[in-house]
C-alpha cells in the first residue's frame, strides 16, 4: 500500500510543481499580482523538468503550467463573450477554455524543447531556457492572427530600472532577462559544484548591469528636454457599453464629448483625443458628424477620435477607424485598424465554421487596414494604435519609422468592467513608450486614460468608470532608440539559436 501511495505521490508531484509555476506566472501581472513573482515563477517547472525523462511528460507539464497561467490572467474573456458577444454562457466558457488551452501550447512547446536539450546537454541546458522560452512566446505574435497578451517581460513594466532594457531590445529583452534569472536559480538548485556559483555570479552581474543602465537612463532624462512641447487633452467619456450604439443616448453621448473637449481646449489643449468608436454614429455619413467638425473649428484644436468607416469600392467594407481633424474641421488623415479582435471584430475561419454562425450573429465582421500610416498634427505626426494593437511592438515601431513623434492609443475597455483587463492593457501600453523613446497618450472610454513619458513613468492617469477631461503636456520627439533601429532582432536570434540547438540535439539522439 505504501508503495502505491509513494508511486502516486511521485506522479502527482511534478504536476504540483508545474501548477505552482502557472500560479506564480499569473501572479506576476495585475490586478492582484506583483512583478517579483516573475523572477522565480519558472523555477518549479525548470527543476521538475530537469528530472523528467519522457518528452510527452514534459509536454504535459508545460501544458499544465500554461493552462493555470492563462486561466489566471484571462478569466474576464468569458464574461465579455457572453455579455457583449451574444454567446450563450456555456459557449462563452467553452471558447475561453479553448483559447486558454491554445495559449498553453506555447509553454508546453517550451517544456518539450527544453527537455530535449536537457537530455542531450545535461544541466547546462538550463542556460538555454531563456532563448527557448522567448522563441515559443514570440510565436504567440504570429499563429492564428496573434495574441501576444501578457508576454513575461510586461510583468516588469512598472519596475522602471529593469524596464529600460526595452529601449535596447524591446519587451522580448526583458523577457529573456527574467527567464535567465529563473534558469540561474534553478541551476543553483540542481547543478553541481563550482558551476552553480559561476552561473549565479553571471546572473547577478547581468542583473546588476541592467539595473545600472536603467538607473542611468532614468537619471539622464534627456528626452524630457528635447522636442517641441504639445498640450494634449484626453477625453474619457465613460459611456456604458450597452448605451454606446443606442439612438436614445446618441445626443447625450455627443454632448458629453463636446463639453469635455471644450473644457480641455480651455485648459490649453492643442490636440484633443477621444477614445475608440467614440462617436455613436458613423462620422462621415451621419449628419450629426457636422457637430464634431464645428468643435474643431470653434476651439482651434486638432481632434483625434475613433469611429466606424464604410467603403463601397472595390467591395463593401467596414473599418474600425481613427480620424484626425484639422483646426478648420477638415479630415487630415484616417487610419484603419489592422489587428482585429477575434470573435469581437471578426470571426476567424467563418467560411469553414458555418455551424457557428448562429452563435456569433452579433459579431460584426470588420475589414483589417493595410498600412500603419501616422496621422498629422499640423507639421508633425502621431501613430495611432487602436485598442489591443498597442500590444504589437512591431506595429508601433513601424509608426515611429514612418515619422511618428508621439504615440497615441485609443481604446474602449468598457467590455471588461472592473476586471484585471484594463490594468493589464494599460501596463502593456507603457512598455511601448520605453521601447520607442516616445511620449504615449491613451484615451480610453471608461479608463484607464493617461500620459506616459518616454521612460515609462505614468505622468497622469484617470480612474476607471469616471467621466474626465485630462490635460497634460508632452513633447514631440524624433530620435530612435536602439530597439527602434533593430526591432525584434533579439527574438529572431533566439529563434535561430533554438532551432540550431534542437537540430543538434536531434542528430545526437538519432
Order of alpha helices (4+ residues) and beta strands (2+ residues): alpha-alpha-alpha-alpha-alpha-alpha-alpha-alpha-alpha-beta-alpha-beta-alpha-beta-beta-beta-beta-beta-alpha-beta-alpha-beta-beta-beta-beta-alpha-alpha
